């Protein structure tokens, strides 16, 4: 039986976080690396909630109308210096 994981859970695994909440405390270098990994993903519109969950959780930004817009905003904000957010 396959269990589907959320985007946030997959990111947590990808970044070798012990807990999901550790994603909020990544260094600037780790955030840039995460943005590079996310850039390789193609969001499906039915996953808009997943992308918005990641956007809100990781950056505190408001949700977007489409998965592609949420991905673009997430990539942008993860790539910015922490002071600029």
DSSP file (Angstrom, degrees, kcal/mol; ACC not computed):
  #  RESIDUE AA STRUCTURE BP1 BP2  ACC     N-H-->O    O-->H-N    N-H-->O    O-->H-N    TCO  KAPPA ALPHA  PHI   PSI    X-CA   Y-CA   Z-CA
    1    1 A X              0   0    0      0, 0.0     2,-0.4     0, 0.0     0, 0.0   0.000 360.0 360.0 360.0 128.3    0.0    0.0    0.0
    2    2 A X        -     0   0    0      2,-0.0     2,-0.5     0, 0.0     0, 0.0  -0.759 360.0-153.8 -93.7 135.9    1.4    3.4   -1.0
    3    3 A X        -     0   0    0     -2,-0.4     2,-0.4     0, 0.0     0, 0.0  -0.937  14.8-134.8-108.4 125.0    1.0    6.3    1.3
    4    4 A X        -     0   0    0     -2,-0.5     2,-0.3     1,-0.0    -2,-0.0  -0.636  19.7-150.5 -81.2 132.8    1.0    9.7   -0.3
    5    5 A X        -     0   0    0     -2,-0.4     2,-0.0     1,-0.1    -1,-0.0  -0.733  16.5-111.4-102.8 152.4    3.1   12.3    1.5
    6    6 A X     >  -     0   0    0     -2,-0.3     4,-2.4     1,-0.1     5,-0.2  -0.330  29.6-110.2 -73.5 162.0    2.5   16.1    1.5
    7    7 A X  H  > S+     0   0    0      1,-0.2     4,-2.5     2,-0.2     5,-0.2   0.903 120.7  52.6 -58.3 -42.7    4.9   18.4   -0.2
    8    8 A X  H  > S+     0   0    0      2,-0.2     4,-2.3     1,-0.2    -1,-0.2   0.897 108.2  50.0 -62.6 -40.6    6.0   19.7    3.1
    9    9 A X  H  > S+     0   0    0      2,-0.2     4,-2.2     1,-0.2    -1,-0.2   0.920 111.2  49.2 -63.5 -43.0    6.8   16.2    4.3
   10   10 A X  H  X S+     0   0    0     -4,-2.4     4,-2.7     1,-0.2    -2,-0.2   0.895 111.0  49.8 -63.6 -39.9    8.8   15.5    1.2
   11   11 A X  H  X S+     0   0    0     -4,-2.5     4,-2.3     2,-0.2    -1,-0.2   0.895 108.6  53.0 -64.7 -39.9   10.7   18.7    1.6
   12   12 A X  H  <>S+     0   0    0     -4,-2.3     5,-2.8     2,-0.2    -2,-0.2   0.909 112.3  44.6 -61.7 -42.9   11.5   17.8    5.2
   13   13 A X  H ><5S+     0   0    0     -4,-2.2     3,-1.6     3,-0.2    -2,-0.2   0.927 111.5  53.4 -65.7 -45.7   12.8   14.4    4.1
   14   14 A X  H 3<5S+     0   0    0     -4,-2.7    -2,-0.2     1,-0.3    -1,-0.2   0.870 111.8  44.9 -57.3 -39.3   14.8   16.0    1.2
   15   15 A X  T 3<5S-     0   0    0     -4,-2.3    -1,-0.3    -5,-0.1    -2,-0.2   0.357 112.6-120.7 -89.3   5.8   16.4   18.4    3.7
   16   16 A X  T < 5 +     0   0    0     -3,-1.6     2,-0.3     1,-0.2    -3,-0.2   0.866  50.9 168.9  57.9  40.1   17.1   15.6    6.2
   17   17 A X      < -     0   0    0     -5,-2.8    -1,-0.2    -6,-0.2     3,-0.1  -0.649  35.9-147.9 -82.8 137.7   15.1   17.3    8.9
   18   18 A X  S    S+     0   0    0     -2,-0.3     2,-0.3     1,-0.2    -1,-0.1   0.883  87.6  23.3 -69.9 -37.9   14.3   15.3   12.0
   19   19 A X  S >  S-     0   0    0      1,-0.1     3,-1.6    -7,-0.1     4,-0.3  -0.940  79.4-121.7-128.4 150.4   11.0   17.1   12.4
   20   20 A X  G >  S+     0   0    0     -2,-0.3     3,-2.0     1,-0.3     4,-0.3   0.875 111.9  63.3 -55.5 -38.9    8.9   19.0    9.9
   21   21 A X  G >  S+     0   0    0      1,-0.3     3,-1.5     2,-0.2    -1,-0.3   0.718  84.9  75.4 -62.8 -20.1    9.2   22.1   12.0
   22   22 A X  G X  S+     0   0    0     -3,-1.6     3,-1.7     1,-0.3    -1,-0.3   0.749  79.0  74.3 -63.5 -22.1   13.0   22.1   11.3
   23   23 A X  G X  S+     0   0    0     -3,-2.0     3,-0.9    -4,-0.3    -1,-0.3   0.803  88.3  60.4 -59.6 -28.2   12.2   23.4    7.8
   24   24 A X  G <  S+     0   0    0     -3,-1.5    -1,-0.3    -4,-0.3    -2,-0.2   0.622 103.1  51.5 -74.5 -11.9   11.5   26.8    9.4
   25   25 A X  G <  S+     0   0    0     -3,-1.7    -1,-0.2    -4,-0.2    -2,-0.2   0.002  75.6 138.5-117.9  28.2   15.0   27.1   10.7
   26   26 A X    <   -     0   0    0     -3,-0.9    -3,-0.0     1,-0.1     2,-0.0  -0.424  55.1-113.3 -71.5 147.3   17.1   26.4    7.6
   27   27 A X     >  -     0   0    0     -2,-0.1     4,-2.5     1,-0.1     5,-0.2  -0.272  32.6-102.4 -70.2 167.0   20.1   28.5    7.0
   28   28 A X  H  > S+     0   0    0      1,-0.2     4,-2.2     2,-0.2     5,-0.2   0.894 125.3  51.6 -59.8 -39.6   20.2   30.9    4.0
   29   29 A X  H  > S+     0   0    0      2,-0.2     4,-2.2     1,-0.2    -1,-0.2   0.911 110.3  48.0 -63.2 -43.1   22.3   28.4    2.1
   30   30 A X  H  > S+     0   0    0      2,-0.2     4,-2.6     1,-0.2    -2,-0.2   0.875 109.6  53.4 -65.6 -37.7   19.9   25.5    2.9
   31   31 A X  H  X S+     0   0    0     -4,-2.5     4,-2.3     2,-0.2    -2,-0.2   0.904 109.2  48.4 -64.3 -41.1   17.0   27.7    1.8
   32   32 A X  H  X S+     0   0    0     -4,-2.2     4,-2.1     2,-0.2    -2,-0.2   0.906 111.6  50.0 -64.7 -40.8   18.7   28.4   -1.5
   33   33 A X  H  X S+     0   0    0     -4,-2.2     4,-2.1     2,-0.2    -2,-0.2   0.920 110.1  50.3 -62.0 -44.0   19.4   24.7   -2.0
   34   34 A X  H  X S+     0   0    0     -4,-2.6     4,-2.7     1,-0.2    -2,-0.2   0.904 108.3  52.8 -61.4 -41.9   15.7   23.9   -1.2
   35   35 A X  H  X S+     0   0    0     -4,-2.3     4,-2.0     1,-0.2    -1,-0.2   0.895 107.8  51.6 -60.6 -40.2   14.6   26.5   -3.8
   36   36 A X  H  X S+     0   0    0     -4,-2.1     4,-0.6     2,-0.2    -1,-0.2   0.897 111.2  47.1 -63.7 -40.4   16.9   24.8   -6.4
   37   37 A X  H >< S+     0   0    0     -4,-2.1     3,-0.9     1,-0.2     4,-0.3   0.911 112.6  49.1 -67.1 -42.4   15.3   21.5   -5.6
   38   38 A X  H >< S+     0   0    0     -4,-2.7     3,-1.7     1,-0.2    -2,-0.2   0.836  99.4  66.9 -65.4 -32.5   11.8   22.9   -5.8
   39   39 A X  H 3< S+     0   0    0     -4,-2.0    -1,-0.2     1,-0.3    -2,-0.2   0.763  94.3  59.7 -61.4 -24.5   12.5   24.6   -9.1
   40   40 A X  T << S+     0   0    0     -3,-0.9    -1,-0.3    -4,-0.6     2,-0.2   0.643  89.4  90.9 -78.0 -15.4   12.8   21.1  -10.7
   41   41 A X    <   -     0   0    0     -3,-1.7     2,-0.7    -4,-0.3    -3,-0.0  -0.576  67.1-146.0 -85.7 144.2    9.2   20.3   -9.7
   42   42 A X        -     0   0    0     -2,-0.2     2,-0.2    29,-0.0    -2,-0.1  -0.928  21.0-139.0-107.6 110.4    6.3   20.9  -12.0
   43   43 A X        -     0   0    0     -2,-0.7     2,-0.4    24,-0.1    25,-0.1  -0.464   7.4-143.4 -72.7 136.9    3.2   21.8   -9.9
   44   44 A X    >   -     0   0    0     -2,-0.2     3,-2.3     1,-0.1    -1,-0.0  -0.778  20.1-123.8 -93.1 143.9   -0.1   20.4  -11.0
   45   45 A X  G >  S+     0   0    0     -2,-0.4     3,-1.5     1,-0.3     4,-0.2   0.804 111.1  62.9 -60.6 -28.7   -3.1   22.7  -10.5
   46   46 A X  G 3  S+     0   0    0      1,-0.3     3,-0.3     2,-0.1    -1,-0.3   0.650  97.8  60.0 -70.4 -10.9   -4.8   20.2   -8.4
   47   47 A X  G <>  +     0   0    0     -3,-2.3     4,-2.2     1,-0.2    -1,-0.3   0.162  66.6 115.5 -97.9  17.4   -1.9   20.6   -6.0
   48   48 A X  H <> S+     0   0    0     -3,-1.5     4,-2.5     1,-0.2     5,-0.2   0.869  75.4  53.3 -56.4 -38.2   -2.5   24.3   -5.4
   49   49 A X  H  > S+     0   0    0     -3,-0.3     4,-2.6     2,-0.2    -1,-0.2   0.917 107.7  50.4 -64.1 -42.8   -3.3   23.6   -1.7
   50   50 A X  H  > S+     0   0    0     -3,-0.2     4,-2.1     2,-0.2    -2,-0.2   0.923 112.9  45.9 -60.2 -45.8    0.0   21.7   -1.2
   51   51 A X  H  X S+     0   0    0     -4,-2.2     4,-2.5     1,-0.2    -2,-0.2   0.894 113.7  48.7 -66.9 -39.8    2.0   24.5   -2.8
   52   52 A X  H  X S+     0   0    0     -4,-2.5     4,-2.9    -5,-0.2     5,-0.3   0.878 108.2  54.6 -68.0 -36.6    0.2   27.2   -0.8
   53   53 A X  H  X S+     0   0    0     -4,-2.6     4,-2.7    -5,-0.2     5,-0.2   0.933 111.7  44.7 -59.3 -45.3    0.7   25.2    2.4
   54   54 A X  H  X S+     0   0    0     -4,-2.1     4,-2.7     2,-0.2     5,-0.3   0.916 113.4  50.8 -65.2 -43.1    4.4   25.2    1.7
   55   55 A X  H  X>S+     0   0    0     -4,-2.5     4,-1.8     1,-0.2     6,-0.9   0.935 115.8  40.8 -59.3 -49.0    4.4   28.9    0.8
   56   56 A X  H  X5S+     0   0    0     -4,-2.9     4,-1.7     4,-0.2    -2,-0.2   0.929 118.0  46.5 -67.3 -46.6    2.6   29.9    4.0
   57   57 A X  H  <5S+     0   0    0     -4,-2.7    -2,-0.2    -5,-0.3    -1,-0.2   0.906 120.0  36.9 -65.7 -43.2    4.5   27.5    6.3
   58   58 A X  H  <5S+     0   0    0     -4,-2.7    -1,-0.2    -5,-0.2    -2,-0.2   0.760 136.3  14.2 -84.2 -25.1    8.0   28.3    5.0
   59   59 A X  H  <5S-     0   0    0     -4,-1.8    -3,-0.2    -5,-0.3    -2,-0.2   0.607  86.0-125.9-126.6 -18.2    7.6   32.0    4.4
   60   60 A X     << +     0   0    0     -4,-1.7    -4,-0.2    -5,-0.7    -3,-0.1   0.558  61.0 145.6  78.1   6.9    4.5   33.3    6.0
   61   61 A X        -     0   0    0     -6,-0.9    -1,-0.2     1,-0.1    -2,-0.1  -0.314  56.1 -95.7 -74.7 160.9    3.3   34.8    2.7
   62   62 A X        -     0   0    0      1,-0.1    -1,-0.1    -3,-0.1    -3,-0.0  -0.403  49.0 -93.6 -71.9 152.6   -0.3   34.9    1.6
   63   63 A X        -     0   0    0     -2,-0.1     2,-0.2     1,-0.1    -1,-0.1  -0.244  37.2-134.1 -65.8 157.1   -1.6   32.1   -0.5
   64   64 A X        -     0   0    0    -16,-0.2   -12,-0.1     2,-0.1    -1,-0.1  -0.649  15.6-119.3-107.1 166.3   -1.7   32.4   -4.3
   65   65 A X  S    S+     0   0    0     -2,-0.2     2,-0.3   -13,-0.0   -17,-0.1   0.765  93.2  34.6 -78.7 -26.5   -4.5   31.5   -6.8
   66   66 A X  S  > S-     0   0    0      1,-0.1     4,-2.2   -18,-0.1     5,-0.2  -0.878  77.1-121.4-128.3 159.7   -2.6   28.9   -8.7
   67   67 A X  H  > S+     0   0    0     -2,-0.3     4,-2.6     2,-0.2     5,-0.2   0.897 115.1  53.1 -63.9 -40.4    0.0   26.2   -7.9
   68   68 A X  H  > S+     0   0    0      1,-0.2     4,-2.5     2,-0.2    -1,-0.2   0.902 109.9  47.6 -63.6 -40.6    2.4   27.8  -10.4
   69   69 A X  H  > S+     0   0    0      2,-0.2     4,-2.4     1,-0.2    -1,-0.2   0.892 111.7  50.3 -67.0 -39.5    2.1   31.2   -8.7
   70   70 A X  H  X S+     0   0    0     -4,-2.2     4,-2.4     2,-0.2    -2,-0.2   0.905 111.7  48.5 -64.9 -41.1    2.6   29.7   -5.3
   71   71 A X  H  X S+     0   0    0     -4,-2.6     4,-2.9     2,-0.2     5,-0.2   0.947 111.5  49.4 -62.6 -48.4    5.7   27.9   -6.5
   72   72 A X  H  X S+     0   0    0     -4,-2.5     4,-2.2     1,-0.2    -2,-0.2   0.913 113.6  45.5 -59.2 -44.9    7.1   31.0   -8.1
   73   73 A X  H  X S+     0   0    0     -4,-2.4     4,-2.7     2,-0.2    -1,-0.2   0.901 112.9  51.0 -65.4 -41.5    6.5   33.1   -4.9
   74   74 A X  H  X S+     0   0    0     -4,-2.4     4,-2.5     2,-0.2     5,-0.2   0.928 111.0  47.9 -62.0 -46.3    8.0   30.3   -2.8
   75   75 A X  H  X S+     0   0    0     -4,-2.9     4,-1.4     1,-0.2    -2,-0.2   0.920 112.9  49.3 -60.5 -44.0   11.1   30.1   -4.9
   76   76 A X  H  X S+     0   0    0     -4,-2.2     4,-0.6    -5,-0.2     3,-0.3   0.946 113.8  44.1 -60.7 -49.6   11.5   33.9   -4.9
   77   77 A X  H >< S+     0   0    0     -4,-2.7     3,-0.6     1,-0.2    -1,-0.2   0.853 111.3  52.9 -69.3 -35.0   11.1   34.2   -1.1
   78   78 A X  H 3< S+     0   0    0     -4,-2.5    -1,-0.2     1,-0.2    -2,-0.2   0.799 108.2  52.8 -67.7 -26.8   13.4   31.2   -0.3
   79   79 A X  H 3< S+     0   0    0     -4,-1.4    -1,-0.2    -3,-0.3    -2,-0.2   0.603  92.8  92.4 -84.9 -11.9   16.1   32.8   -2.5
   80   80 A X  S << S-     0   0    0     -4,-0.6     5,-0.1    -3,-0.6   -49,-0.0  -0.512  89.5 -96.7 -82.7 149.2   16.0   36.1   -0.7
   81   81 A X    >>  -     0   0    0     -2,-0.2     3,-1.4     1,-0.1     4,-0.6  -0.340  37.3-114.7 -58.4 146.4   18.2   37.0    2.3
   82   82 A X  G >4 S+     0   0    0      1,-0.3     3,-1.0     2,-0.2    -1,-0.1   0.834 115.2  57.2 -55.1 -35.8   16.4   36.4    5.6
   83   83 A X  G 34 S+     0   0    0      1,-0.2    -1,-0.3     2,-0.1    -2,-0.0   0.777  99.9  59.7 -68.3 -24.7   16.5   40.1    6.4
   84   84 A X  G <4        0   0    0     -3,-1.4    -1,-0.2     1,-0.2    -2,-0.2   0.618 360.0 360.0 -80.3 -12.0   14.7   41.0    3.2
   85   85 A X    <<        0   0    0     -3,-1.0    -1,-0.2    -4,-0.6    -2,-0.1   0.483 360.0 360.0 -84.6 360.0   11.6   38.9    4.0
